[in-house]
């Protein structure tokens, strides 16, 4: 297993999960569901498998997280969490399943919030996704066709979205999402580059030992 330490402000990545538990509270203006799921193996772009390990959110920065629809960051946020305090309209909680979210929508004054609440209630929108950075990860089988990436520490959660298509054929990144595909491929290339460097160092050490043995 190769462990790869990454900087706290690594390239933001986007993931959606097939849990599809996003629901609207019939008694009010609340929607809730899971934006991330622990120990769920997901194939990323056909390049590698990825698992978010339990404990990955233990030291995550949640100081400013917004709620959007389909990651449309140009629109006004529909809810927001500031330092995840009790007064925030977006509440985040790590539970046994993963990252649980609860959003209070202003359905009276915001037509987009009202539309989202209705769409979730009708199950027209049933999944969630989130944008995050990775602080610590490990890789297994980098010399195979489908290595496994284990995310051990998520540095920051930037945004959470209610999404129309949370998953497709077991793959969490839509082929049209070029930016997300590129960031996923970059993570794999970086890890494999580290593996190649480790192999080169090992070969140099072996050669040095052979020379010393002959001497």
N, C-alpha and C positions, 0 to 999 in steps of 0.2 A: 504494500500500500504506500503510495506517495502522498505525503502531506504537503500542501501548498499554502503558505501564508500569504494573504493578500492585504493590501492597504485598506484602511477603513472606508475610504471614499472610492472604492472600486467602481467600474462601469455599472450604472444601474441596469438591472435585469427585470424582466417581466414574466410572470408565471400565472397561469390559470389552472384550476383544479376541477376534477370531475365529481366533486362531492355534491354539487347542485342542491344545497340545502338552504338557499336564500329564500326567506319567507317574509311576508308582510303581516304585521300584527293587526288583526281585524278590529281591535278595540281602539286603535289610535293611528298614529302617523309614523310608526316604527318599522324598519326593515332590519333583519338580522340574518347572519349566516357566517360561514368560514371563508376567509380569504386565503388561508394556507392550511395544508393538512400534513401532519407528521407521518413519516414512514410510508408514504405513498410513492411507489416507483413510477416515474413518468419518463417516457422517451422524448428527448429534446431534439427536434429537427432531424431525427434519424441518425444522429451522431453519437449520442450517449444517453445513458439512463441517469436520472437524478432523484435523490432522496433528501428531504429535509429532516434532519434528525431531531429527536426530542432534546430540548435544551437550546436549540438554535436561537430562540428569542430571549434567552435569559438576560442578556446585556444589550439588547437592541435599543436604538434611539427612536423613540416614538414622539419626540417633542413637537412635531408639526406634521400631521398626516391629513390629507384631504380625501373626500369621497367624490368620485366622478362616475360617469357612465361610459363604458367602452374606452376608457383612458383618454377621453377628450379633455385635455388639460387647458384648452382655450376657453372652455365654458366656465361659468361661475361654479365653485364647489357647492355641492348639495349638502354637505356636512363637513365638520372639521374637528380634529382632535388636537388640542394644544396641551402638551405635557400629559396627555391622557388623564386630565382631571375630571372631577365629577360634573363640572359645568359644561363640558364640551358636548357638542351635538353628535360627535362620533366617539363611541366608546370601544376600546380595544382590550381584549383579555385573552391571555394564553391559557388554554384548557387542555384536557387530555387528547383532544382531536387535533388541535392546532391553534391558529390565530382566529379567535371569535370576534366578530364585529357587530355592533348595534348602532344604527344611525337614526337620529330623530330628524325627520324631514319637515320642512315648512311648506306643507301642502296648500295652505291658504293663500300665501303670498308669492309662491314660486311655482309657475306652471310646469317647469321641468321636474321639480320635486314631486309634484302631483302626478305627472305622467309616469315617473319611475315607480312610485308607490302602486299605481294601478297596474303597471306592467308586471311587477313582482307578484302582486296579488293574483293576477291571471296566469302566472307561470310563463309569461312571454319572455321574461328575463329570470333566469333561475341559478346563475352561477356568479362567482366572484373571482377577481384577479388582483394581483398587487405588484407594485414596483418597489424594488429593494436593492440594497448593496450587500455584498458578501465580504465578511471579515476573515473567515477561516473556513477551509474546505479540505477534503482529502479525495484522492482518486484511486480507483482500483482498476486493474486491467487496461492500462493506457496503451499497451501494445496489442490489444484486441480490437476487433471491428466496432464493438459497442461497449466502451468502458463505463464505469459507474462513478458518478460524482456524488459525494456526500457533503451536504451543506451543514456545517457544524455551528457556525456563528453568523447570524445576519446582522450587519452593522447598523443599517437604518431602513425603516419602512417609510417611503416617500408618499405613496398614493395607493388607494384601494378603489377598485371599480366594480360596479355591477356590470356583468358582461352578457351579451347575447349568445356567444359561443364559447363556453368555458373549456371545452375539449373537443378534439376531433380524432377519432380512431386511436385513442390512447396517447395522442401527441398534443402537448399543451400549447404549442405555438402555431398559429395559423400561418400558412405559407405566404400570405400576403403581408405579414408583419415583418418586413425586411430588417428593421432596426433590432427587433428582439432576436431574430435569427443570427444576425451578425454578432451581437454581444454574446450569445451562447457559443458560437463557433470560436470566438476570441478566447473564451474561458478554456475551451478544450485545447486550442493551439498553445496557449500559455502553459498549461499543465504538461503537454507533450514535449514542449521545449525544455521544461525542467527535467523531464525524464531523460531526454537526450543528453543534457549536460551531465547528469548523474552517471550515465553509461560511459561518457567520455572520460570522466574523472576516474571511474573504475578501471577502464582500459589502461590509462596512464599509470595507475598504481600497480596493476598486474605487470606491465612492462618494466617498471622500476624494480619490482621484486625479482623478476627474471634476470635482469642485469646484475643485481646484487648477488644473486645466487651463483651466477657464472663467475663473478669476480672472486 
